[in-house]
């Protein structure tokens, strides 16, 4: 996060906004967790495991639906789900 979500001041890596004094530790933690979920989803997708990628992206969407998470969700959603295949 580059800017305070409340007053838009530059953060420069700080966990407290210098302008409005907002405590941003929780917001930064959620952002880190979301990035970790997104990275794990991309990794699973690169291994061909779209189902695991979907599960991770669903969690990421619940935390914070960033443009990157939404774009990957659309991509994975357009892929065929093997569990939907007709039984043989």
Secondary structure as the mmCIF struct_conf table of DSSP 4:
data_model
#
loop_
_struct_conf.conf_type_id
_struct_conf.id
_struct_conf.beg_label_comp_id
_struct_conf.beg_label_asym_id
_struct_conf.beg_label_seq_id
_struct_conf.end_label_comp_id
_struct_conf.end_label_asym_id
_struct_conf.end_label_seq_id
STRN STRN1 UNK A 3 UNK A 3
TURN_TY1_P TURN_TY1_P1 UNK A 5 UNK A 7
STRN STRN2 UNK A 10 UNK A 10
TURN_TY1_P TURN_TY1_P2 UNK A 12 UNK A 13
BEND BEND1 UNK A 15 UNK A 15
STRN STRN3 UNK A 16 UNK A 16
TURN_TY1_P TURN_TY1_P3 UNK A 18 UNK A 20
STRN STRN4 UNK A 23 UNK A 23
HELX_RH_AL_P HELX_RH_AL_P1 UNK A 25 UNK A 46
TURN_TY1_P TURN_TY1_P4 UNK A 47 UNK A 48
HELX_RH_AL_P HELX_RH_AL_P2 UNK A 50 UNK A 63
HELX_RH_AL_P HELX_RH_AL_P3 UNK A 67 UNK A 77
TURN_TY1_P TURN_TY1_P5 UNK A 78 UNK A 78
BEND BEND2 UNK A 79 UNK A 79
HELX_LH_PP_P HELX_LH_PP_P1 UNK A 80 UNK A 81
HELX_RH_3T_P HELX_RH_3T_P1 UNK A 82 UNK A 84
BEND BEND3 UNK A 85 UNK A 85
HELX_LH_PP_P HELX_LH_PP_P2 UNK A 86 UNK A 87
#
